[in-house]
């Protein structure tokens, strides 16, 4: 039996002389502590509890209440709850509130209205301490929880997500990339879906709002800064007709195959040499190409055709990507523009012609003076014209 106080104090009196009034008396106090035994099983306050939860939501949905006539805050009073039926998907958990001894029933995996709108759980409650012999848990130590799942307008889902496709980077404007597919989880509401572009960093794409066909509005460019590791990424929305409407997001990865659409570039474009240089190897030129193999190196280096009585320079290929310009004689102090063409290995190949500006400078005591050359710009054509003029005068 539960007592109001588990402690009693008794005053014990002893008298001599057979308890006669003339005898002497002594008293002592005895303190008796009574240990509680778990002789009462916890009992639910009602046989059935009700709970309502929206699909897709987690958290506590109902608190289950019990009574126990054992002393509070003891193992004989503290409740331990468990779900014994109706939880095959482990969507629910129940824990004890240590302050109130109530059972907090929670949804830990979001529920789906379209799969099941109702759930029935059977819960049992026990104490932390075992019951004493001859005491057992009865029918009142179990209860039923009826859970109603409310429908929520869920956003459409793309299949698959992300979506992947491979295209050449130079496909014509207006080409179909793919047709996306999204379905609405709210199958009982029979909603319609419309599509729109969400993020299209380069502005290359459009989507048919009704059937989800994605097409190009510009030329795709693998070499664009919006392309990472040959992949262009765009996002699309699928919006249902609910009130309010719900939205799903789909990701599209377009892998772009390389096409030879970039000419090679030459570097450097400026070189300096002394007018009395002994080493006439002027500069090592390199070439680069934004395309991928086989549309890049090996590169072919060529000088524009030199005509006239003499040639002033030549170019020697060093490897797949580099060549060397060599003077054939010392030149006077001036600026010379040397046209050099570089051709890649694509099919068909692309050629780029770049002028190498060669400054011939005066060198004294290891100092290079190129100041006067800026005022004098002599191209290969001018040199040849001068030589031709002298030749004609001499002949005349």
Secondary structure by P-SEA (a helix, b strand, c coil): ccccccbbbbbbbbbcccccccbbbbbbbbbbbbbbcccccccccccbbbbbbccccccccbbbbbbbcccccccccbbbbbbccccccccbbbbbcccccbbbbbbccccccccccbbbbbbbbbccccccccccccccccbbbbbbbbbcccccccccccbbbbbccccccccccbbbbbbbcccccbbbbbbbbccccccccccccccbbbbbccccccccccccccbbbbbbbbbcccccbbbbbbbbbbbccccccccccccccbbbbbccccccccbbbbbbbcccccccccbbbbccccccccccbbbbbccccbbbbbbcccccbbbbbbbbbbbcccccbbbbbbbbbbbbcccccccccccccccccccaaaaaaaaaaaaaaaac
